[in-house]
Amino acid sequence: MKKKKLLPLCLGTLMFLAAFQSTAFAATQYDRAYSSWTSENASYGPDDGNYEVTSWDDNRCKTTTNVIYDSTDITSIRSYYNNDDCYPGLDITDVNNNFNSTVISSNIPDPHFDWDNDFPWTNGDEEAEVTCESPLSLSSGTQYYFYSWFEEEYSSGTATFQLNTSQSYWDSYNDEYQTTAYSQLGAGELTVDLP
């Protein structure tokens, strides 16, 4: 009789502790900045899209973009690929070099992900990139996403990120894509406050 009463009590206690643990340590959104656009100067850039930066109370930021290429963009991208071996892509950069990109995801066809630690080469990978390795598979009217998580390396009161569209070539010597042309997307740099 005691064993039957003890089992529900133990299970109930374990469920309460598990629920408490998952909610007690969950990060919450701290600040958010948003931008959208409906035209782009670069012929290879997506003509429609939005860009969002969200800071969290655990000193991380998530950058998210959704883009749509129109038929003119796709024609230009295919021309750059067929004539110059250029590949379209997107990159998100922490302009103050205080954050390190840790996670990247995208539904762009055949994505190649890259993290860069640019000059002055001190604070980790402040740039997250995705390059489409199958440019002929891009289609107009399809929404493509690209996001990255960034972790704070050096304490600062704000975080500022820039989104670019790009054309790149494969550099076999350095085993990575090198940007030949880029253009900023949206309203420019987005800044969020940090806790």
N, C-alpha and C positions, 0 to 999 in steps of 0.2 A: 504494500500500500504506500509506503513512504517513497519507494523508487518511482512510482507513477506520478506523484506530486512533485518530486524533485526535478524530473525531466522537463516539464513545461516551464518551471521557474528558471532553470539554467538556459533553456533555449530563448526565453523572453529576455533574460539579462544579456545574452550574447547579441541578440538582434538590436537591443537598445544601444549597446556599446558600439556596434558596427555603424549604426545610423548616426550616432553622435560623432564618431571619428570621421566619417565621410563629410559631414556638414561643418564640423568645427574647424577643419583645416582647408576647406575649399576656398580658392581665391575668388574675389569678387571684382567686378568691373569698377575702375576708379574714374577714368575720363575717356572721352571719345571725340575724334575729329573725322569729318566726312567731306568728300568732294566728288563731283560727277562732271562729265563732259559729254558733248554731243558732236564735237568735231575735233580733228587733230591735224596739225600742220604737216607732220611727217607722213609721207605717202605710204609707208609700211606700218603706220600706227593704227590701232583700233579707233574707229570713229565714235564709238559709244562705250561708256563704261563708268564705273564708280570705284572709289578708293576710300578705305577706312583704316584708321589707326585707333586701337583700343589699348589703354593701359590698365593694368591689374594691380591690386594691392600687394602682390608678392613681387613687385618690381620687374614684371615682364610686360612686354608689349606684343600685340598681335596685329600684323598688317595684312589686309585683305583687299584684293582687287577682283572685279568682274569686268570682262571686256567682251565686246562684240565687234568683229571685223565685218565691213560691208564688202560688196563685190569688187569695188575699186581697190580697196586695201588688199584683197586676196590676189587680184591681178598684179599689183605692184610686188607683193611678196614673192609670187611665183617667178616674176621677171628677175628680181634680184637673186633668187636661188638659181635659176637656169643660166643666167648670164655671168654671175659673179660668185657663185657658191656661197651666198650669204644666207644665214638662218635667222628667222625672227625670234625675238624673246622679250622678256620683261625683267626688270631688276628693281629691287627695293633696297635703299641704303639709309643707314643711320648717319645723318650728315655731321653729327657731333662726335662720332666715333666713341660712344659710351656703351654701346650694346654689342652683343655677340649673337648672330643668327644661329639657331639650333635646329629648327624643323622647317622644312619646305614641302609644300604639296601643290599640285596643279593637275588639271585635266586636259592641258594642252597636248595634242598628239605627240607621242614619242618624246616625252620631256627629258631633258638633260639638266640636272640640278648642279649648281656650283655655289660655293661660298668663297668670298674674297676678303682678304685682309690687305687693304690698300694702304698707301703711304699715310701716316708715318709707321705703319706696321707694329702698332703697340697694343691695341685693345681687343684683339680677336677678330672674328669675321663680321665686319659691319655691313657687308653687302650680301644679299641673297639673290640668286639669278635662276631663271628658267629659260632654256633655249629649246625651241621646237626643232627636233632633228628630222621631222617629216613635213616640211613646209607645204608640200602638195596635198597633204591630208587636212590642212586647215580649211574650214568651210565658213562661208558668210552666214550671218544670222545665228550662229551658235554661240552660246554664252560660255566663255572659258574663265576659270578662276585660277588665282595664284595667291597663296598666302604663306606667311612665315612668322614664326615666333622668334622674338628677340629677348635675351636675358641681359639685365643690366650688369655691366662689368665695372663701371665707375659711377659713383653716385652723382646724380644731377637732379634738379628740380623739374626738368621737362625732358621730353624726348621728341626729336624732329626727324621725320622720315620723308624721303623723296622717291617717287615712282617714275620709272622711265620705260619707254618702249625702245627696242634696239634692233640692229642688224649686226651679226657677228660672223666671223669665219673661224674654221677649226685650225688651231695652232698645234700641229703635231709635235713640235719641239717641246713646248710647255705642257702638252696634253690637256688643253683647255680651249674654250671659245674666247676669242678676243673681239671686243666691240669695235666696229668700224664706223657706226653712226648711231646716235641716240637722240631721243627727244623726250622732254618731260611731259607727263600726262597729268590731267586734272588741273587743280588750282595751284599747283606748285607743291611746296613742302607743307606737310601737315604736322602740327605740334600738339602734344597732349601733356597734361600735368602728371606728375608722379607723386606717390604718397610721401 
